Amino acid sequence: MTTAIIGSIGRYSIHDGPGIRTTLFFKGCPLSCLWCHNPEFQEHYPEISFNKKSCIGCGDCAAACPVDAITVESIARIDLSLCTYCMACIEVCPSKALQKVGVEYHLDELMEILLRDQNYYLTSGGGVTLSGGEPTSQMDFSLELTLSLHKKKIHTAIETCGFFNWNDKARQLFETLDLIYFDVKRVDSKEHIRCTGQDNSLIIENLQRLTGLYKEKLIVSIPIIPTYTATTTNLRQIAELLEETGVTRARLLPYHPFGLHSQMITRKPASQPQLPDKPMNHKELRQWQNLLEGYSFEVIN
């Protein structure tokens, strides 16, 4: 049976689609956005988070580590060049400063969790949203899960970065979904590579395809990130792309400094993006909304 690595399960969400929802944060994403709100979900495998403020320096984690990857002075430090992610340190940490991020679920296990809130979904017009990370990076499971939810008459939505190969399973997935949130971050390919680590030609191709097939259930999400995406040139380029493609609805996602406070211990080299430590206020967001007025698509914020 297909399994998936899920980074987190957010119950009673009201921001990821209509009604009361459960949002599933899949582990793994092909992009590495400099402003990523959920960097703990970028890698495809379970990882370790470390809350320095909770560490009491007891040394239990170091004693439990079979490869001597942990040293403790005032707080614990993990050498990831040695770490095998056996998670022995997490099992013995008395203060829960060390936590596992990413749990493997079988389909029936996850369905049991999701169906606990079935009445909330049905009475509020809510459902389940696949997010992440990138749900299409675990395509087989995303399809099986969506089909299972569809049989239960539960509304399904996806938040996708658009970087996936189009094949029969992708077609089945997007055909079954009730709502598609599709990210468009940059139009200029060089800037897209600088900001996300990937070229955007596949993303634009998938946007054009999905708009042609499923326009009525597609909403483009535009992250408004200071200095990276929030420029007059970029927003106008995005607006022109959406008009040319035939997109009818878009929403703006205001910047929030979630990613700056990540507690992940990662093998990736640390980036130092020039980002504010405060969320974008309504007045700032409204300025960018005004820029998009007059185009053929509706901004639904």
Buried (B, 14 or more C-beta within 10 A) or exposed (E): EBBBBBBBBBEEBEEBBBBBBBBBBBBBBBBBBBBBBBBBBBBBEBBBBBEEEBBEEBEBBBEBBEEEBBBBEEBBBBEBEEBEBEBBBBEBBEEEBBBBBBBEBEBEBBBEBBBEBBEBBBEBEBBBBBBBBBBBBBBEBBBBBBBBBBEBEBBBBBBBBBBBEEEEBBEBBBEBBBBBBBBBBBBEBEBBEEBBEBEBEBBBEBBBBBBEBBBEBBBBBBBBBBBBBBBEEBBBBBBEBBEEBEBBBBBBBBBBBBBEEBBBBBEEEEEEBEBEEEEBEEEBBEEBBEBBEEBEBEBEB
